[in-house]
Amino acid sequence: MALLITDKCINCDMCDPECPNQAISLGEAIYEINPDLCTECVGHYEKPTCISVCPIDCIIWDPAHVETQEQLMDKFVKLHRS
């Protein structure tokens, strides 16, 4: 599943540069994750880097965008094929 930044976000800017898929951007009030670009870092890292660097633990799995590891890998391939 894609990840979701909750409204506890303090806009610290730690997650945005860590995202290898450029799925994170500043929204109207807080940072947001584009579920079409988020692969939970599958294809890049063993675990999501945005979760690892978030100082207040406001990044969760998005229940509205449930995906299997295979689906996440397929998305990674589509995003990064040359």
C-alpha positions as CSV (number, residue, x, y, z in Angstrom):
1,M,0.0,0.0,0.0
2,A,1.1,3.6,-0.4
3,L,2.0,5.7,2.5
4,L,0.2,8.6,4.0
5,I,1.4,11.6,6.0
6,T,-1.0,12.5,8.8
7,D,-2.0,15.9,10.0
8,K,0.6,15.6,12.8
9,C,3.2,16.6,10.1
10,I,5.3,19.6,11.2
11,N,6.7,20.3,7.7
12,C,10.3,19.6,8.8
13,D,11.3,18.7,5.2
14,M,13.1,15.5,6.2
15,C,10.9,13.1,4.1
16,D,10.8,15.0,0.8
17,P,14.5,14.7,-0.3
18,E,14.6,11.0,0.9
19,C,11.9,9.8,-1.5
20,P,13.5,8.0,-4.4
21,N,10.2,8.2,-6.5
22,Q,9.6,11.9,-5.9
23,A,6.2,11.0,-4.4
24,I,6.3,13.5,-1.6
25,S,5.6,17.2,-2.1
26,L,4.4,20.1,0.0
27,G,0.6,20.3,-0.1
28,E,-1.6,23.2,1.1
29,A,-0.8,22.7,4.8
30,I,1.5,19.7,5.1
31,Y,3.6,17.3,3.1
32,E,1.6,14.8,1.0
33,I,2.4,11.5,-0.7
34,N,1.2,10.8,-4.2
35,P,-0.1,7.2,-4.0
36,D,0.5,6.7,-7.8
37,L,4.2,7.3,-7.2
38,C,4.7,5.7,-3.8
39,T,6.2,2.2,-3.8
40,E,7.1,2.2,-0.1
41,C,10.7,2.3,-1.4
42,V,10.2,-1.2,-2.9
43,G,12.9,-1.5,-5.6
44,H,15.1,1.0,-3.9
45,Y,15.4,0.1,-0.2
46,E,14.4,-2.5,2.3
47,K,12.1,-0.2,4.2
48,P,10.5,3.2,3.5
49,T,13.1,5.9,4.0
50,C,10.5,8.6,4.8
51,I,9.3,6.6,7.8
52,S,12.9,6.2,8.9
53,V,13.7,9.9,8.9
54,C,10.4,11.3,10.2
55,P,11.1,12.7,13.7
56,I,7.5,12.6,14.8
57,D,6.3,9.3,13.3
58,C,3.5,10.9,11.3
59,I,3.8,8.6,8.2
60,I,1.5,5.6,8.2
61,W,0.4,2.9,5.7
62,D,-2.6,4.3,3.7
63,P,-5.6,2.0,4.1
64,A,-7.2,3.5,1.0
65,H,-4.3,2.3,-1.2
66,V,-3.6,-1.3,-0.3
67,E,-1.0,-3.0,-2.6
68,T,0.9,-6.2,-2.5
69,Q,4.7,-6.4,-2.7
70,E,4.3,-7.6,-6.3
71,Q,2.1,-4.6,-7.2
72,L,4.6,-2.3,-5.6
73,M,7.4,-3.8,-7.6
74,D,5.4,-3.6,-10.8
75,K,4.8,0.1,-10.0
76,F,8.5,0.6,-9.4
77,V,9.3,-1.0,-12.8
78,K,6.8,1.2,-14.6
79,L,8.1,4.3,-12.9
80,H,11.8,3.6,-13.6
81,R,12.0,1.8,-16.9
82,S,14.1,3.5,-19.5
